[in-house]
Amino acid sequence: WGCSPARLRGLAADPAALRAAVDAHIADIMASTAPFGLVEWDVVNENHGNHDLTDILGPDEVARWFRLARQGFPQGGLTYNDFAHLRPGDAGHRAYVEDAVLRLRAAGAPVDGLGIQSHFGGPVPPADVLAELDRLAAKLQVRLAITEFDIESLDGDADLQAAFTRDFLIACFSHPQVDQIIAWGFWERDHWLPSAAMFDRDWTPRPNARAWDALVRGAWWTDVQAATNAEGVCGVRGFKGRHRVTATLDGRSVTAETDIGDAAATVRITL
């Protein structure tokens, strides 16, 4: 009950009321956030360590939560989120999470992905990260999301912290089933592990911030120029995401936006 609203514990002896309260919460959250264009929800977080609700309502209740979430959120991804993978940990915890995802999918629950919290007390070999991502992708057949990345600075070794940040991002970015990487905070003054932050209290970027920026806004940022052929057509390769495309002719410029996904994207600009 430690991570739930206090009022829920008062419903422990009344499963029907408890179930209704959870259902109402899902409906309220989906309705109240509908205007904001969200793209994904963690429907269930850390059920391995927080299981008071499923102890009372049963493990099959989780599948129903996912179905309720899909009713209120048909347009985006739904994930199960936990911290069992990509770092040394409890094999039983990993097995629980994987079995839960497989059981939910077998029950027809709309589980689109596994959220992998990635808090590191020190570096691990990038090859081990890739091997674990390969194993999870093959076994679970879902998208993989890095939902809570940070690494502590051990003994003040900021260069090692930055090097692992770089290597971890590259390993995850290279994997076809990983479609997002989220940093778990970035400012020393508002971070659960101040040594893991990317910016000092005065907003000075640390080496790990520069490593992140060099990839996200450098190596993985599409910034190209090209000339069209006689028919006014040109093609470039770009990273997935939203892009601004500017065409210039005789000193006149027009800019349009386009999204690049799995398939080729076409943008037509008239000058």
C-alpha positions in Angstrom: 0.0 0.0 0.0 3.0 2.3 0.3 2.8 3.7 -3.2 -1.0 3.9 -3.4 -3.4 6.6 -2.1 -4.2 6.0 1.6 -7.9 5.7 0.9 -7.4 2.5 -1.1 -6.1 0.6 2.0 -9.5 1.4 3.6 -11.1 -0.7 0.9 -9.0 -3.8 1.5 -11.9 -5.7 3.0 -14.3 -4.8 0.2 -12.9 -6.2 -3.1 -15.9 -4.8 -5.1 -15.3 -1.3 -3.9 -11.6 -1.6 -4.4 -12.1 -2.7 -8.0 -14.5 0.1 -8.6 -12.0 2.6 -7.2 -9.2 1.4 -9.5 -11.6 1.4 -12.5 -12.7 5.0 -11.7 -9.0 6.1 -11.4 -8.2 4.7 -14.9 -11.2 6.4 -16.4 -10.5 9.7 -14.7 -6.8 9.7 -15.7 -7.5 8.9 -19.3 -10.3 11.5 -19.6 -8.4 14.3 -17.8 -5.2 13.8 -19.9 -6.9 13.3 -23.3 -6.3 16.9 -24.5 -2.5 16.7 -24.0 -1.5 14.5 -27.0 0.2 11.8 -24.9 1.7 8.9 -26.8 2.2 6.2 -24.2 1.1 5.1 -20.7 2.7 2.8 -18.2 -0.4 1.0 -17.1 1.2 -1.0 -14.4 4.4 -0.1 -12.6 6.4 -2.5 -10.4 3.7 -5.1 -9.7 6.4 -7.4 -8.4 7.2 -5.2 -5.4 3.7 -3.6 -5.1 1.1 -6.3 -5.2 -1.4 -5.4 -2.5 -4.1 -4.8 -5.1 -3.5 -8.0 -7.0 -3.3 -10.0 -3.8 -6.9 -9.1 -3.2 -8.3 -8.8 -6.7 -6.2 -11.5 -8.3 -3.4 -11.4 -10.9 -5.9 -11.6 -13.7 -7.1 -8.2 -12.8 -4.0 -6.7 -14.5 -5.3 -7.8 -17.9 -8.5 -6.0 -17.3 -6.7 -2.8 -16.3 -4.9 -2.9 -19.7 -8.2 -3.4 -21.5 -9.8 -0.5 -19.6 -6.7 1.6 -20.5 -7.1 0.8 -24.1 -10.8 1.8 -24.1 -9.8 5.3 -22.9 -6.5 5.5 -24.8 -6.9 3.8 -28.2 -4.3 6.0 -30.0 -1.1 5.2 -28.1 1.1 2.6 -26.5 0.5 0.7 -23.2 3.4 -0.7 -21.3 4.3 -2.7 -18.2 7.1 -1.0 -16.4 9.6 -2.5 -13.9 13.3 -2.5 -13.0 14.4 -6.1 -13.3 16.5 -6.0 -16.4 19.8 -4.5 -17.9 21.6 -4.4 -14.6 22.7 -7.0 -12.1 19.7 -8.1 -10.1 17.3 -10.8 -8.9 16.7 -13.6 -11.4 13.4 -14.3 -9.7 12.3 -10.7 -10.3 13.2 -10.9 -14.0 11.3 -14.1 -14.4 8.3 -12.6 -12.7 8.2 -9.6 -15.0 8.7 -11.7 -18.2 6.0 -14.2 -17.1 3.7 -11.4 -16.3 4.0 -9.9 -19.8 3.6 -13.3 -21.5 0.6 -14.1 -19.3 -1.0 -10.8 -20.1 -0.5 -11.1 -23.8 -1.8 -14.7 -23.7 -5.0 -13.4 -22.0 -5.5 -10.9 -24.8 -4.4 -7.8 -22.9 -3.1 -5.0 -25.1 0.4 -4.9 -23.8 2.4 -3.0 -26.4 5.8 -2.8 -24.6 8.0 -3.4 -21.7 9.3 -0.4 -19.9 12.8 -1.0 -18.5 13.9 1.2 -15.7 17.7 1.6 -16.1 19.2 3.0 -12.9 22.9 2.0 -12.8 25.2 2.2 -9.8 28.1 1.6 -12.1 28.8 0.7 -15.7 28.0 -2.7 -17.3 29.4 -4.0 -20.6 27.4 -2.7 -23.6 27.6 -6.2 -25.1 25.6 -7.5 -22.1 23.0 -4.8 -22.6 22.6 -5.7 -26.2 22.4 -9.4 -25.4 19.7 -8.8 -22.8 17.7 -6.6 -25.2 18.0 -9.4 -27.9 16.8 -12.0 -25.4 13.8 -9.9 -24.2 12.8 -9.0 -27.7 12.8 -12.6 -28.9 11.0 -13.9 -25.9 8.3 -11.3 -25.3 7.7 -10.0 -28.8 6.9 -6.4 -27.6 8.6 -3.0 -28.0 11.2 -2.2 -25.4 11.4 1.3 -23.8 14.2 2.6 -21.6 12.0 4.5 -19.1 14.3 5.7 -16.3 18.0 6.0 -17.3 20.7 7.4 -15.0 24.1 6.3 -13.8 25.7 7.5 -10.6 29.2 9.0 -10.6 31.3 6.5 -8.7 34.2 8.1 -6.8 33.7 11.3 -8.7 34.7 9.7 -12.0 32.7 11.9 -14.3 34.5 10.7 -17.4 33.6 7.1 -16.8 30.0 8.2 -16.1 29.9 10.0 -19.5 31.5 7.1 -21.3 28.9 4.7 -20.1 26.1 7.2 -20.9 27.5 7.3 -24.5 27.9 3.5 -24.8 24.5 2.7 -23.2 22.7 5.1 -25.5 24.4 3.7 -28.5 23.6 0.1 -27.6 19.9 0.9 -27.0 19.5 3.2 -30.0 21.0 0.5 -32.2 18.4 -2.1 -31.2 15.4 -2.3 -33.5 12.9 -3.0 -30.7 13.9 -0.1 -28.5 11.9 3.0 -29.5 12.5 5.4 -26.7 15.1 6.4 -24.1 14.0 8.6 -21.2 16.5 10.2 -18.7 15.3 10.0 -15.1 15.9 13.6 -14.2 18.8 15.9 -15.2 19.3 18.6 -12.6 21.3 18.1 -9.5 18.9 20.1 -7.3 15.9 18.0 -8.3 17.3 14.5 -8.8 16.8 11.4 -6.6 20.6 10.7 -7.0 22.3 14.0 -7.3 25.6 12.5 -8.5 23.6 11.0 -11.5 22.3 14.4 -12.7 23.5 15.8 -16.0 23.6 19.4 -14.8 25.1 21.0 -11.7 23.0 23.2 -9.4 24.1 26.2 -11.3 23.1 24.5 -14.6 26.6 23.8 -15.7 26.5 20.7 -18.0 28.4 17.8 -16.8 30.4 15.4 -19.1 27.4 13.0 -19.2 25.2 15.8 -20.4 27.6 16.6 -23.2 27.8 12.9 -24.1 24.0 12.8 -24.3 23.8 16.0 -26.4 26.6 14.8 -28.8 24.4 11.9 -29.8 20.8 13.2 -29.5 21.4 16.6 -31.0 24.6 15.7 -32.9 25.2 12.3 -34.4 21.5 11.4 -34.4 20.2 14.7 -35.6 19.4 15.1 -39.3 20.9 18.3 -40.7 21.6 18.0 -44.4 21.5 20.2 -47.5 20.7 18.9 -51.0 20.0 20.2 -54.4 17.0 19.1 -56.5 17.2 17.6 -59.9 15.7 19.2 -63.0 12.3 18.0 -61.9 12.6 19.6 -58.5 13.1 16.4 -56.6 15.7 15.3 -54.1 16.0 12.6 -51.5 17.9 12.3 -48.3 18.2 9.8 -45.5 17.1 11.0 -42.0 16.6 9.8 -38.5 13.1 9.0 -37.4 11.1 11.8 -36.0 9.7 15.2 -37.0 11.7 17.4 -39.4 11.6 20.9 -40.8 12.3 21.0 -44.5 13.1 24.3 -46.1 13.2 24.8 -49.9 14.9 27.8 -51.4 14.7 29.2 -54.9 15.9 32.5 -56.2 16.1 33.9 -52.7 12.6 32.8 -51.7 12.2 30.1 -49.0 9.2 28.0 -47.8 9.4 25.6 -44.8 7.2 22.5 -44.2 7.2 19.8 -41.5 7.2 16.1 -42.1 7.5 12.9 -39.9 9.9 10.1 -40.8 8.9 6.7 -39.6 9.5 3.2 -40.8 8.4 4.0 -44.4 9.7 6.8 -46.7 8.2 10.2 -46.1 7.4 12.6 -48.9 7.0 16.4 -48.5 5.9 18.6 -51.3 6.8 22.3 -51.2 5.6 24.8 -53.8 7.6 27.9 -54.4 
